[in-house]
Amino acid sequence: MKYTKYIVILTLFVLSSCVTNRLIFESKEFNEFGKLDIKTVIQLERQKHSKDITPDHLIGIEEGIYPNKNKYILATPKIYGIKERPNFKLETEYFYAVNDSLVRVILYQWDDLQKKNADFFKEENYTKKFKAFQDNFDNLSSKLTKEFGEPISKNIEQGKIKEETFRDDLKFKRADGMNAYLFMFGNDNNGYRQIRLAIYKD
């Protein structure tokens, strides 16, 4: 009975994450990148009933994620959270330029959606959690390859690094200057997993 319950949960997870990932690449945020201003973002996120979790202090973005070749002065990003049931919470950060309010980079982050019923996330069930994250990572990779072509760089540390946190990452670049940087952190000892995806234009 428990085995059947886990299969159902995993099936729901895969279906949910596939739908969300598809919507990312069909969204106005993605398809109108370069013309997207922060006021439009706020309206779009309200329509999705996302929770505004924007901090009241300035935060930045690492140069390794977003090189910012044009040296834009970025405001505190607008950050929104939404539950991607049954197992993820998705945070979306919109970094925009101070001078024109145009969004310069979008950073998506998938973390565990903590649940009261922790059966699915007990240590002995890490493999199920790992599979859920890997399926989402692979689905995003497939969508990005369709949109951008084959990755321009690929580094997979999973399975090579023991006892420490690994980082799997793929970088994509399109002829029109659009970039995507997909990466997943993981540690098999403590069950840690996190996926991040940065979208920006040179």
C-alpha positions in Angstrom: 0.0 0.0 0.0 2.8 2.4 0.9 4.6 1.6 -2.3 1.5 2.4 -4.3 1.2 5.7 -2.4 4.7 6.7 -3.3 4.2 5.8 -7.0 1.1 8.0 -7.1 3.0 10.9 -5.4 5.9 10.7 -7.8 3.5 10.5 -10.8 1.7 13.7 -9.6 5.0 15.4 -9.0 6.3 14.7 -12.5 3.0 15.8 -14.1 3.0 19.0 -12.0 6.6 20.0 -12.7 6.3 19.2 -16.4 3.3 21.6 -16.7 5.1 24.3 -14.7 8.3 24.0 -16.8 6.3 24.1 -20.0 4.5 27.3 -18.8 7.8 29.0 -18.0 8.9 28.7 -21.7 5.5 29.7 -23.0 5.1 32.7 -20.7 5.2 36.4 -21.5 8.1 36.7 -19.1 10.2 34.4 -21.3 8.9 35.4 -24.8 9.0 39.1 -24.3 12.4 39.2 -22.6 14.2 42.5 -23.2 11.0 44.4 -23.3 9.6 43.2 -20.0 9.3 45.9 -17.3 8.8 45.3 -13.6 5.3 46.7 -13.5 4.2 44.1 -16.0 5.9 41.4 -13.9 3.9 42.5 -10.8 0.6 42.3 -12.7 1.5 38.8 -14.2 2.5 37.4 -10.8 -0.7 38.8 -9.2 -2.7 37.0 -11.9 -1.0 33.7 -10.9 -1.8 34.4 -7.2 1.9 34.2 -6.3 3.1 35.4 -2.9 5.2 38.6 -2.9 8.2 37.8 -0.7 10.4 40.7 -1.8 12.9 41.6 0.9 13.2 45.2 2.2 17.0 45.2 1.8 19.2 45.2 -1.3 20.3 41.8 -2.5 22.4 41.1 -5.6 23.1 38.2 -7.9 26.4 36.4 -8.3 28.5 37.3 -11.4 29.0 33.6 -12.0 25.2 33.3 -12.6 24.7 36.6 -14.3 27.8 38.3 -15.8 26.1 41.7 -16.2 28.4 42.6 -19.1 26.5 45.9 -19.6 27.1 46.9 -16.0 23.4 47.6 -15.2 22.7 49.0 -11.8 20.1 46.5 -10.5 17.4 47.3 -7.9 16.3 44.9 -5.2 14.6 42.1 -7.2 10.9 41.5 -6.9 10.6 37.9 -5.6 7.5 35.7 -5.7 6.8 32.3 -4.3 4.3 29.7 -5.3 3.7 26.1 -4.3 4.4 23.6 -7.1 2.5 20.7 -5.6 3.1 18.1 -4.4 6.8 18.5 -3.6 8.3 21.8 -4.7 8.2 25.5 -3.8 9.2 27.7 -6.6 10.7 31.2 -6.0 11.1 33.6 -9.0 13.5 36.6 -8.7 13.2 39.4 -11.2 16.3 41.6 -11.3 15.6 44.9 -13.0 17.6 47.9 -14.0 17.2 51.1 -11.9 17.3 53.5 -14.8 14.5 51.9 -17.0 12.8 49.3 -14.8 13.4 46.6 -17.5 14.0 43.0 -16.3 17.6 42.0 -17.0 17.6 38.5 -15.5 15.1 36.1 -14.1 16.2 33.5 -11.6 14.0 30.5 -10.8 14.7 28.3 -7.7 13.1 25.0 -6.8 13.3 23.8 -3.2 11.6 21.1 -1.1 8.0 21.9 -0.2 8.1 20.8 3.4 5.2 18.7 4.5 3.6 17.8 7.8 3.6 14.2 6.7 7.3 13.6 6.4 7.1 9.9 5.3 8.1 10.8 1.8 11.2 12.7 3.0 12.6 10.3 5.6 16.2 9.4 5.1 15.4 5.9 3.8 13.3 7.6 1.1 16.0 10.0 -0.2 16.2 8.0 -3.4 12.6 9.0 -4.2 13.3 12.7 -3.5 16.5 12.5 -5.6 14.5 11.0 -8.5 11.9 13.8 -8.3 14.6 16.5 -8.5 16.5 14.6 -11.3 13.3 14.3 -13.3 12.7 18.0 -13.0 16.3 18.8 -13.9 16.1 16.5 -16.9 12.8 18.0 -18.0 14.2 21.6 -17.8 17.3 20.5 -19.7 15.1 19.0 -22.4 13.0 22.2 -22.7 16.1 24.4 -22.8 17.7 22.2 -25.5 14.5 22.6 -27.6 14.5 26.4 -27.1 18.3 27.1 -27.3 19.9 24.1 -29.0 22.6 21.9 -27.4 24.3 23.4 -24.3 27.5 25.3 -24.9 29.0 23.9 -21.7 28.1 21.0 -19.4 29.6 19.9 -16.1 28.1 17.0 -14.2 29.7 16.3 -10.8 26.9 14.0 -9.5 28.4 10.5 -8.9 32.0 11.9 -9.0 32.0 13.9 -5.7 31.4 11.9 -2.5 30.8 13.3 1.0 30.4 16.8 -0.3 27.9 18.9 -2.2 27.9 18.5 -6.0 26.9 20.9 -8.7 25.5 19.8 -12.1 25.3 22.7 -14.6 24.4 23.4 -18.2 24.8 26.6 -20.1 22.9 27.6 -23.2 23.1 30.5 -25.6 20.9 31.4 -28.5 21.8 33.4 -31.6 19.6 36.4 -30.4 21.7 36.8 -27.2 19.4 34.9 -24.9 21.2 32.9 -22.3 20.1 30.2 -19.9 22.1 28.7 -17.0 20.6 25.6 -15.3 22.2 24.1 -12.3 21.4 21.6 -9.5 23.1 21.3 -6.1 22.9 18.1 -4.2 24.4 16.2 -1.3 23.5 12.5 -1.0 24.5 12.3 2.7 22.0 14.8 4.0 19.4 14.6 1.3 19.9 18.2 0.0 18.7 19.2 -3.4 18.1 22.5 -5.1 17.6 23.5 -8.8 18.1 27.0 -10.1 17.7 28.4 -13.6 18.8 31.9 -14.7 17.5 33.5 -17.9 19.1 36.6 -19.2 20.0 38.4 -22.4 23.4 39.9 -23.3 
